[in-house]
Structures are given as C-alpha cells and as structure tokens.
C-alpha cells in the first residue's frame, strides 16, 4: 500500500523552497514529525525521509528531539554485541 498526499498548488507556490527541493523537504518534515510523536521508529522515519542513518540522525538532534532509546534498548544492544 502506498499513500499519496496532495499539496494544493497555492501552498506549494507559497513555500520558501526551490521547487526541486519541496518534495524532499516535505518528506523529511513528515518523517521527523512522526518520529517525534512516536508514530514511526527511527528506521522507518529514515525510510520516509530518504536519508542515510548518519544524515537522518542529525535532523532530530538539531531540533532537540530526543532519541527513542531506553535503558532496555541499550541492554539489548550490549547483549547482542557480546555474542
């Protein structure tokens, strides 16, 4: 399943972005907003934004959006790494 969003021409024209950057920037904004609300995981937000792991990791940091990483996640990662 794929979802398509329709942005009215009047809104697209009002955006202060070059036309060639609009779609990519909107996808990044959507991904970050959904990640910040806990709706998407970091990996899925990366997929929506179309960014690499490092590049995508910078965006929430610049906006002071905390990573969703708990002590249990750290424990699981350390256990996995020791295998």
C-alpha positions in Angstrom: 0.0 0.0 0.0 1.2 3.5 -0.8 -0.2 6.8 0.4 -0.1 9.9 -1.8 -0.6 13.3 -0.3 -2.0 16.2 -2.3 -0.5 19.6 -1.6 -2.5 22.4 -3.2 -0.7 24.5 -5.8 -1.2 27.6 -3.8 0.6 26.1 -0.8 3.4 24.7 -3.0 3.9 28.1 -4.5 4.0 29.8 -1.1 6.7 27.5 0.2 10.0 29.3 0.6 11.9 26.5 -1.1 13.1 25.9 -4.6 10.6 23.7 -6.4 13.1 20.9 -6.8 13.6 20.7 -3.1 10.0 20.8 -2.0 9.1 17.1 -2.1 12.3 16.0 -0.4 11.9 18.6 2.4 8.3 17.7 2.9 9.2 14.1 3.3 11.9 15.0 5.9 9.4 17.2 7.8 6.8 14.4 7.8 9.3 11.8 8.9 10.7 14.0 11.7 7.2 14.9 13.0 6.0 11.3 13.0 9.2 10.1 14.7 8.9 12.9 17.4 5.4 11.8 18.2 6.4 8.1 18.5 4.4 7.1 15.4 7.4 5.9 13.4 10.6 4.2 14.5 13.9 5.8 13.6 14.5 3.3 10.8 11.1 3.9 9.3 11.5 7.7 9.6 14.8 7.3 7.7 12.9 5.4 5.0 10.2 8.1 4.7 12.8 10.8 4.6 15.1 9.0 2.1 18.1 9.8 4.2 21.1 7.8 5.4 21.5 6.8 9.0 24.0 9.5 9.9 22.3 12.2 7.9 18.9 11.4 9.4 20.3 11.2 12.9 21.4 14.8 12.6 17.9 16.2 12.0 16.3 15.3 15.3 19.4 16.4 17.1 19.3 19.9 15.5 15.7 20.2 16.6 16.2 18.9 20.2 14.0 15.9 19.5 15.1 13.1 21.9 16.0 9.8 20.5 13.6 7.0 21.5 16.3 4.8 23.1 15.7 3.3 26.5 18.0 1.6 29.0 16.4 -1.7 27.9 17.4 -0.9 24.3 21.0 -0.3 25.5 21.0 -3.6 27.4 19.7 -5.4 24.3 22.4 -3.8 22.1 25.2 -4.7 24.5 23.9 -8.3 24.8 23.8 -8.6 21.1 27.2 -7.1 20.6 28.8 -9.6 23.1 27.6 -12.6 21.0 
